[in-house]
Amino acid sequence: MPLPFDTQKDMDKEVIGKVTLDLSAYSGEDLYCDGAVEDELLEIARDRSSVEYQGIIEESASWPILYHLSPLRQNIVEWLPIDKGMKVLEVGSGCGAITGALARKAGRVDCVDLSLKRSRINAYRLTDADNVTIHVGNFTDVEKGLDRDYDYVCLIGVFEYAQSYVNSADPYGDFLRMTGSHLKPGGSIAIAIENRFGMKYWAGCAEDHLGTYFSSIEGYPDGGVVRTFTDRALISIAERCGFARHRMYYPYPDYKFMTNLYSEERLPGRGELKLNLRNLDRDRYLLFNEKNAYDSILEEGLFGLYSNSYMLILGSEPDVDYVRYSNDRQADYAICTEISDSHGQKRVIKRALDEQAREHLRKYAENCEKLTRRYAGGRLRINRAMLADDGNSLTLDYVEGETLESKLDGLLARNDADGFARLFGEYLDRISYGSEGSDVTDVDLIFSNILINGDEWTVIDYEWTTTESWTASELGFRAIYCYVLEDEKRNKLDLDLILSMLKVSDKDADAYREREMKFQKKVTGDHKSLDEIRELIGNRVMSLGETAGQRDVSLSMRPQIYEDTGRGFNEDESFFVNALPLEAQVSHGCRAIRIDPCSEFCIVTVREATWNGRPLQMSGRGFRCNGHKIGPGVYAFATSDPGFTFVLKEYGDEPVNVLRADMTVTVIDAETASRIGRMGFLEKR
């Protein structure tokens, strides 16, 4: 491929824009290559602007294009305390997924990579960066000429390949010693790497590097040069190399597309870890519910052992305890939230990740003042927010307490329906204060955004505040929707009772759903989320018994009928039906019937259901469903135990009753079902 006019080249150097490629250690051959996709990436980087990357990613529906070009890749280093007075060494810079973030933060960035083609891709992405030099060649050859006063050395997705760089009896230790020798006193090494015991591998994802199932869990029985480690093994290597100071972080879902960064000082709470079907690169199995498994290991204090990825900081430790990125949405609202602890003083900081998001933070500070005035004299406290002078960040108080969501979960777990209703009623009473004559409403008064400490209720996040008028019933409707959708175990909540407390009519529900759709569109803009891109890429989620070309549906896809003859629904009074459309004879004396279409996450379309030829009504108090209605007769189930229940009191009882249901069942994954459910927005049932 001919070099463009802005490229200069001699024996030991190539200049692309303002970026210098040092070729003095280059062997003349790229020993690592992903094939034709690298030519495509080179063309994109050379001829297209970075603002076009999102559209290219969506149009290509390609894992390599997403992996190399997504701005979300930068999250793993964006939070590091690097400033313009610092020098950074990035080993294994590849096509530049994170180099841009380092170049924006640091005064100088030196990169090392084996591949000239990849280094050119990186340089074309950074043509205006006059602080970046890319050294092309094997690290052991390049490092002899590198400086030894770097503030940070970044090994992002690199440490596992140490056997490829270093030929010794202790390649991982020697590689770490070698990189550490380039730090200034007080400098740090940042290592991002997969966990060989990551939850996703146990649950049915292939090993990231080899593409084989369970290979890291089994100790890499087939050999190869790649090795990942547990947290204890990583720390052991670091300590024997002389790094006494270290701090472990846990990127979630993994370090590649991190949305949350946890630490021992701020571990995830129950129900937080629900972004688990990120099989962007290849098909996977779904052997169990990862969210529920995470909840169990959190209870046992074992999160570190099963975190999908690690971010280990060696040397000077950041004071950051937690980070949440909200940049999978339009630039106007791209921010991150940090919890830091400096000398025992905790604080919450929200930062703009794009120039356009500065206005969002300014409005956030204004919202604090408006909401504080509205709730003055009431029983809802608004957490204080102070905007920085430069407008790039705002600081909030760190508030102790238990979330309203957690308290409601406890009541639900104890089957305390009355207690749940009382607490929900108190929530409605507190949020409705000051509604008359108010020109401000916090739309996002969901249960997880309210902390309770004694009698004090504090709203800790009010990002989505509007001058539009929302009633307490509408806010409560939205809060219940979010609550139920996020955990299938909450499907046992008596929604009829809750909706009666809200006094929501069918007409109201239609209006609420329409408003919610507009709200979601405002936040996400025109670009697709990572979940939507995953679906475009098309890698499948396979259940037990399913292979790449065949599905065993003999059990999981058989409808099951439960009869309630006065003892409730139980397995003894149930039977399977082997075909659809469903037709079955049901005993005399049946009070209610439950139809479980299958035992999978699914979408079910019910064309007609009849009892002795009489249509069964799929609405009103005689009908219950633990899915989300998304259209006429169409339901999405974010549970592997889907079910329709019909109370038969109004339909008559014959010596032998005939149940018929003309339905189709389409199996999907849980996240897809939840997302489709959002579009339906809790149809009143």
N, C-alpha and C positions, 0 to 999 in steps of 0.2 A: 504494500500500500504506500503510495507516494506521501512524503511528509508535507504538511501545509506550509504556507509562506512564513508563518510566525515561528517556525522551528529552526533552530541552528544546531549544527552537529559537527563535532570533530572526533578525534580518536578516543578521548577520555571524557567527553562531556556532550550533553545534548540539552538545549534550552527550549522549553515549550512555554510560551508566554513569559511569565516571570519566574517559573519554576525550573530549577536546575536538576538534571539527572546526571549523577556522577557514575561513569561507566568504568572507572579505573580497576574495579575488582570483578567486572562482568566477564564471564567465561565465553561469551559469544553465542550461547545457546540457552533457550528457556527450557529448563528441565521440568517445569511444572506448568501445565496448561489445561484449561477446561474445554478446549476445542473451539468450534465455530462461534460459540456464544461470546468469546472474547473479542472476535472481530466485530460482532454486533455492538458490544459495549464500547469498543474503541470508536466506532462510527457515531454512536450516541453522544459520547463524551466530547468528541471533536466538533460535531455539527449541531448539537442541540443544547438549549439552555437548561439549567437545573430546574427552573420553574416548570418545565415540560415533563419532568421525570415521572410525576404521579400519573399523568395521562398515558405515558409510555408503559408504565408498570401495569396499569389496568388493561390496556389494549393488548399487551403481549401475553398476559396470563401465564407468565413463565417464572418458575422458582429462581433460576439464576439472575434474571433481570431484577426481580424483587429483592433478592438477597444483596446484590451489589449496589443498587441505586436507592433503596428506601431510606429516607431521612431518619426513620425510627432506629436504624442501626446505630446512630450516633448517641442514643440515650445512655449507653453503657459508659461513656466517658464525659458526657456533657456536664454531669454533676460534680466532677472532680474539681478541687480548689486550685485551678490553674489560672494564672493571670499573665498579663503582657510582660511582666518582668521575669518570666520563667522560660527555660529551655526544656524541650521534650524530645525524647527519642522513641519512635514508634517502630518496633520490630515486626516484620510481616505485614506491611501496609497494604499489599494487594492492590485492588482496584480503587482504593480510597474511600471505603465505606465510612471510616471514622476520621480520616486525615483532615477533612474540612472542618470538623468541630474543633480539633486540636489547633489548627491554624488560626481559627477565629479567637481562641482563648489565649494561646501562648505567644511569646515574643518571637520564638524560633522553634521550628520543628524539623528534625532530621529523621528521615524514613529509611528503612532497609527492606528490600524485597528481592527475591531470586529472579523474578520475571521482568524482562524489559517491556514486554507488551502490557502487562498489568501496570507497570510503573508509568507508561505513557498514558494509559487510561486515567490513572490518578492525576497526572500532571494536567491533562486537558480539562479535568473537572476543576482545577485550581489555577487557571491561567493568570489570575490577578493576584495570587498569593506570592508576595516577594519574600516571605519568611520561611519557605519550604525548600529543602533539598532532599532528593531521593537518591539513595545509594543502591545501585543495582548489583547484586551478587550474594553469595552465601555469607551469612552473618559472621562466621568464623574468619572469613577473609576480610570483610568490611570493617569489623569492629576494631581492628588494630589501628585504624586511622581516625576513629571517632573520638570526640571530646570525652572528658571524664568529670564533667561538672553539670550533668543534667539534673533538673529538679524532679522530673518524672521519666521513668521508662515504662512504656505501655506494651504489654504482651497480651493482646486481645485475640483469642483463638489461635495462639501460637505455641504455648508451653507444651501442649500435648504432642507436638512434632519435634521435640528436642533431639530425639534419636536421629532425625534426618539432618540436623545441623551439626551435632557434636558426636564424634566417633571416640567414645571412651567407655570405661567400665561404669561410670556414673553420669550418663548424659544429662539427666535432669538437674542433678546437683551442680555439675560443671557449667551447664548453660545458665543457671541462676547466678552462680558466682561470677561468670563472665559478664552478664548484663549488669549485675550489681557493682562491678568495678567501674562503671561509667557514671555512677551517681555522685553528686556533690554531697558533702556532709549534711545530713538532715533530709536528703532526697528520698523518693519513694518509688517502688515498683508496683504497678497495677497489673494483676493477672486475672483475666477472665477465661473461664474454662468450663466445660460440661462436667457434671458429677457422674462418675461411672455407675453410681447407685441411684441416679435420678428417678423420681417417681414415674416420669413418662416412660422410661424403659421397662419398668415392672408392669406398667399398665398396657403395653403393647406397641410402643413406638420403636422403630428401628434405631440402632445406634447411629449417631449423627455422621460419623466419618466412614464407617464400613457399610452401612445400609443393611446390616444383619440384625436379627432379633436376639436380644439377651447376651450379646457377645461381651459387653463390658461387665455385666453382672457375673458372667462365667469366667472372668479373668482373661479375656481375649485368647481362647483356646486355639484359634487359627493363626496366631502370630500377627505380624505386621509391625509398623513403626509407631503407630498412634497409641498413646496411653492416656487415659483420663484417671482421675483420682477422687477419693473421698476428701472431705474437709480435713480430717485428722491426718491423712497421708500427705496432703499438700503442706500443712503446717509443719509436719515432721521434716519434710525436705527443706523447708525454709529455715527451721531452727538449726539443723545440722550444717547449713551454709552460713550461719552466723547472724541471721535476722531474728533478733530477740523481740523486736517490736513488730506486731502485725495485728491486723483487724480483718475479720471475715464478714463479707456481705453476701446476700442471697438475692440475685436478680430473678425476677419472676415475670412471665412464665419461663424465660431463660435469658441469657445475656445477649442473644442476637436481636431480639425484638422486645426489649425490656419495657414493661409498663410500671413495675414497682420494684424498689430496691429495699430489702429488709436487712436488719442487723439483730444481734442478740439483744440489744436494748429496745428494739421495736420489731418484734416478730409479728407475723400475720395473725389476725383473729379468726375465730370460727366463721366459715362461710365466705371469707375474702378470696380464696384461691379458686376461682371459677373460670379462668381463661385457659383451659387445658387442651382443647382439641386444635392445637397449632401444628397439624401435620402439613406444613407448607411444602416440604421437600419430597415426600413420598407417602405411599399408602401406609396405614397403621391399623392395628387391631384395637379394639376397645374391650379390654378384659375385665375392667371394673370401673366404678365411678371414682375418678381421681379426686374430685372435690370432697367427697365423703371420706376417702382414704386420708387426704390431707388433714381433715378435721380430727381424725383419730390419732394421727401421729403428732399433731399439735398438742392434744391432750396428754400425750406421753412424753412431750418434750424432746421429740426426735426430728424436728424439722430439718436441722442441719444435715442429717444423714441422708435425707431424701430430696433435698432441694435439687431442682433440675440443673442449676448452674451455680458457680461461685464467682465472686469478685474478691480476690485476696489482695489487700494493701500491705506491702512490706515497707517498714521504715516509719516515717512520720505519718500519723493516722489522721484522717479527716474527722471533723467533729460532727459529721452528718450521721444521724441515726436512721433516717428513712427518706425515700424519695418516691413520689408518684408523678408519672408523666401523663399529661392530657394533651398530647400532640397528634393523636390519630383523628384529628378533626380540622376544620378550616383554620387558616392562620390567625384569624381575628381572635380566636379563643385558645391558641396553643400556649399553655403554661405548664409549669411544674410546681409541685408543692414539696417542700423539704421540712423535716423536723431535725433540728440540730441541738447539740448540747455543748455549750461552751462554758467550762468551769462551773458545771452544775446548774447553769441557767438554760433551760429549754425554751426554744422559740420555734414558731412556725413561719416559714417564709414562702411566699408565692412569687415566682419569677416569670417574666415574659420570655418566651422562646422565639418570638418573632417581633419585629418592630410594630407590626399591626396589632399585636396583643397588648401593647402598652395602654391603649385606650380602654381595653377590657379591665385592666387592673385599676385604672383611674375610676372607672364606674363602680368597681368593687368597693373602693374606699368611700365613694359617695353613698353607695347602698348601705354601708355600715351606719352612717349618720342617719339616713332616712329610716331604716328599720329600728334603730335605737330609739328615735323619736316616737315611732308608731307604738312600740311595745313598752315605752316608759310607763310605769305604774302597773304593768301586767306581770305575768308570771313566766315570761320567756325572755331570757337574757341573750343579747347579741354579742358575740365575741368581738373584741375591739380589733380594728385593722388600721395600720398606719402606713401610708404610702411614702416610699423613699423619695428623696429630693430629685433624683434622676428619673423617677417614674418607671424604672425597670423592675421594681419589686415592691412588695408590701409585707409587713410583719404583723402577725397575729399572736395573741396570747396562747400559751400552751395550757390547755384545760384538762384537768383530771376528771375521771368519771366513767360511767358505764353507758354505752349507747342505748337509746330507746329500743333499737332493734334487738339487742342482746336481752334486754328485760322481757320483751314480748316473746322472744324465742323460749326463754325459761318458762313462761306461763304456758306456752303452747306445748312444751315438752311434758309439763305436769298435767296436761289436759284440763287446765283451769280456764274454761271458756268465759266464766263470769269475770275473773281477774283480767283476762285479756280485754274484754269489752270495757271494763272500768278504766283501764289504762289508756285504751284507745279513745275513750270518751274524754279523759283528761287531756290527751293530746289535742283533740278537736277544740276543747274549751280554751286551751292556752294559745293555740295558733290563731284563733278567731278574734283575739283581743285587738281592739283598735281598728277593726275593719271598716267601720262606718266613717266615711269621709277621708279615708286614707288613699294616698296616691302611689303606694308602693306595696308589692307583694313578693315574697320569696317563693318562687315556684317550686324550688327543690327542697321543700321541708319534708324530706323522706326520713325514715326512722334512724338511719345510720348517720345523719347529719345533726343529731341532737344528743348531747351528753347530759346524763343525769348524775348529780352528786347531792344526795339528800333531797331537799325540796327545790334545789336550783336546777333548772333546765336551761342549757346553753346551746344556742345554734352556732356550730363551729364552722359551717361553710354555707355561704349564701351567694354563691357565684351567679346563680340564675335568678336575678331579681328584676322585676319589671314594673312599669307604671300601669300595666293592664290590671283590671280587677279580676281576681280569682276568689271564689268563695271558699270557706273552710271545707265544705263538702267536696269541692273539686280537688283541693289540695289533698284531702284525706283519701279520695278515690285514687289519685296518682300514687300516694305513698303506699297504699295497700297493694296496688298493682305491682310496684317495684319490689315490695316485700315478698309477695307470693311467687313472682317470676324467678327470683334469684335462688330459690331453694325448693325443690320438689317436696321436701318433707313438710313444707308449710301448706301443702294442698289440703291438709285435714282441717284447716281453719274454716269455721262456719261463716262463709261469705254472705249468706243470706242475712245473718244477724248484723254483720258489719254494714252491708249495703242498706239495710233498713235504718241503721243509725245515721247513715249519710243522707237518707231520703232521696236516693238517686232513682229517677225514672228512666225509662228506655230512651226518651227524648234527650234527657240530660246526658246519658251515657254516650249517645251519638255525638253530641256537641263536645264532650270531654275528649273523646277519641280523636276528633278532627283537630282540636286545639293541640293535642299531644303530637300528632303527626307534624304539624307546622313547627312546633318547638324543636323536635328532633331534627328536622330539615335545617332549621336555623343553625344548630350546633355543628352538624356534620358538613354542611355545605354540599357541593356537587361531587366531591371525591368519595371513593369507596373506602370503607373501613378495611382493616386487615382481615377480619373474618370474611367479608365479602370477596376479597381478593383470593383468600384460601379456597373459596368455593369456585371461583373462576379457574384457578389452577387445576382443580378437579381431582386431587388425590383423595382416595376413599377412606372411610372409617369402617372397618370390617368387624363384625361381631364374631363370637366363637362359632366355629362351624363354617365360616365363610372363607373362601379363598379368592385369589385374584380373578378367577373365572367362574366361580360357582358358589351358590348359597344353599345351606341346609336349612330349610324352613319348616321341617316336619313338626317341631314343637313350638318354637318361638312365634310362628306366624299363625298358629291355630287360635281362632276365637274361643273364649271361655265364657260360659254362662253361669251366673250365680243366682240362686233362688233364695229369697227371704221368706220363710214360712213362719216367722215369729221368733227365730233365734239369731236374726241378723245374717249377714253374708258370711259363709264359711266354706272351706274346701269340701267338706262332706256333702254339701248340697250344691255341688257345681258339676259341670260336665263340659267337654270340649266338642266343638263342631269342626268338621274337617274341610269345609268348603264355603266359599262366598259366591253368590249371595247366601246369607245365613237363613236357615229355616229349621226350627226346633219345636218339639212338643214339650210343654211345661206343665207341671203337676197342678191339680186343683188346690186352692188355698194359698197360693203365692201372693204375698203382699207387695213385693217389689222385685224388680229384676235388674241385674247388672250385666252389661255386655262389655267384656274386655276384648277389644279387637285383635290384640296380639300382645307380645311381651317385649316390645321394642319401642324406642323413641320413634314417633311416626306422625304422619298427617293422615287423617281419616275423612273421607267424603261420604256422608250419609245421604243417599238419594231418597230413601223412604224407610220408615220403620213402622210396623203394624203389630197390633195385638188382637188376635181373632178378626183380622181384616180391618180393624179400626186404627187410623193413624195415631201413632204415639207422638205427643207434642214435645218438641225439643226446646222448651222454654218454660218459665214459670216455676212454682215451688215444687211441682211434681217431677222435675227433671234436675239432675245434677251431673256435672262433668268435671274431671280434674285436668282438662286441657283448656286451650284458648281458642275461642271462636274467631276465625279469620275471614269468614265469608259465609254465605247461605249454606248451611249443612256441612261446612268444612272446619275441622278442628286440628290444631297443632298440639302435640303432647310432648312436653319436656320431661317425661318420665317413662321408664320402662314398664310401668304398671298402669297403662291408660284404661279408662273406664267410663261408660255411660250408665247412669242409674235412672230408672223410671219407677215412680210410685204408681201402683196399679189400682188404687182405690176407685178411681173414676172410670175404669175401663171394663169392669165386669169380670166374672170368673166362671169358666166352663168346667165340666168334668175333665176335659183335656183341652188345654189352651195352646194356640199356635202363635209362635213368635216368628216374625220375618223381619229381616233387615238387609236392604240392598246397599252395600257399602264397598268402598275400595280402600286399601291400606297401602301407604307408601312409607317405607322405612327411611328415616333421616337420623342425623346425629343430634345430641342434646342441645348444643349451642345454636344450631340452625332452628330447632323448634322454639327455643327461647326468643331468638331474634324475630322469627315470624310472629310469635305471640305478642311482641311489642307493637307490631303493626296493627294487630287486632285490638290491643289495649283493653284487656279485661272485659270482654263482652259480658254484660249482666246475664246471669243464668239462674 
